[in-house]
Amino acid sequence: MKLKIEYGPGFIDVHCDYPVDVRGMAGNPEAIALPKGITDALANPINSPSLLAIAQEKISKNPDAQAVIVVSDNTRPVPYRGEHGIMRYIIRTLLEAEFAQSQITVIIGAGSHRNMEPDEIEQMLGLQESELGKVRVTNHEYDNNDHLINLGTTSRGSEVTVNRQYYEADLKIVTGLVESHFMAGASGGRKGICPGIVGIKTLKIFHGAKFLSSAKAADLVLEGNPLNDESLEVAKMAGCDFLVNTTLDAEKRITGVYAGNLVEAHKAAVEKIRGYVVVPLEHYYDIVIIPAGFVGINHYQAGKAAIEAARAVKPGGQIIIIAKNTDTDPVGGHGYKQSLKLLAEQGKVKFLEMISDPQWEMIQEQWQVQMWSKVLTRIENDNNLIYCALEIPDAEYEHLPGVPGWKLVDQSEWPAFTDEEKVVQMTEAAIQRAVSESDNSEPSIVLLKDGPYGIPEVTELK
């Protein structure tokens, strides 16, 4: 059979000699009419005055008022750009309220991710393609104390530092995408602020081992989820005048724009995605194939696909990940690499003991390695993970979990192949290897076609 698997902005066709169940999101929501759906949401928000009314009130009180719009970075497929994107309508509303472009700043709320380059920013926002090119855009820097302001502590003891320019702005707008999130339950809403524009001191508890070890730190779980509770408390301390969140379907079409109150608009968006992102499965599988999806620009981000695959695989089963790692560093940041090295040296049990010690000094991005540990615990053997990607240099694989897909193929003729053809070869070889090494003579195989965006739920008893 032929498997159509997402790869970067397109798809690859993979031949498979074995029966494979192809499973995706249960629902099929309708895309909304654009741009009407965007403008209607701004004018008729949830539990809030319209954005225009809020902006007019701010400018009437202070003609020099500053407006800040927080956006996600390019690891999220938020529909910002163009006629059918949300950015130009937000900014046009502020201009209609008589904010000047010089009074508007866009802050890229990337949390601990690297700064975006100018060409990446333009590719994501497209401001130069419209009349909005004079709006300032800046990267939030979580480790730059000059950019931060201290707001005190949360009820859980986090020291709250947030972006100073955001906190001191007269009008605070937060944007983002609401999708299931493997730690915080759902993205969007309060996450635009925490972790989006907080400092390293706040991240240390928010992404610390204690929170992530909670059983409630999981997909689609908000109530009792310590990450959700902490993020919301920080967001309320920082303040938010207006939220603009979107939901998407598997084809990245907008299925809803949820604007208005930080809590209520986000809650409505989460209820929307609950109706269609679940991938119902009748049983666990011996082999799970999953694309890393849009978010999988590096190994760090591809961990999100691994977590979803682990929800569908049998204990001791095998996972095959297909990724196009387009980031400038296809592995991830320095802290991520350092944490992966510790995991490789210490093993899963010792690594988790180390980072859970109250005296442990947290390494930036160790939280993603903690999540990888959960995956590796499920599949029991690190070699039961096969990672099919072209961009990671051979030397970088020393401390990465799993087996690189390129090791499974004969590369003698690779110069004649395109990247897509090489990845097809790797994936086909990975499936063949997984089948041959399975404990089951006729292993069950599933392709989770929606990657990290579909949330597997198995009906059989665990």
URURKA-V518895 format. One record per run of one state. SS is the DSSP state (A for helix, B for strand, O for the rest). FROM is the first residue (numbers start at 1). LEN is the number of residues. Records with the same first field share a line. If there is no record, write none. Layout:
SS->FROM-LEN  FROM-LEN
//
This chain:
O->1-1  8-2  16-5  24-12  44-2  47-4  62-5  72-15  97-4  109-9  126-1  130-6  140-5  154-5  169-2  178-2  182-3  187-2  193-5  199-1  207-2  213-13  239-3  249-5  261-1  275-3  282-3  292-7  311-2  323-11  357-9  380-2  389-5  400-3  409-5  417-2  438-7  449-2  454-1  459-4
B->2-6  10-6  21-3  46-1  67-5  104-5  136-4  148-6  159-5  171-7  180-2  185-2  198-1  242-7  254-7  278-4  285-7  313-10  385-4  403-2  445-4  455-4
A->36-8  51-11  87-10  101-3  118-8  127-3  145-3  164-5  189-4  200-7  209-4  226-13  262-13  299-12  334-23  366-14  382-3  394-6  405-4  414-3  419-19  451-3
//
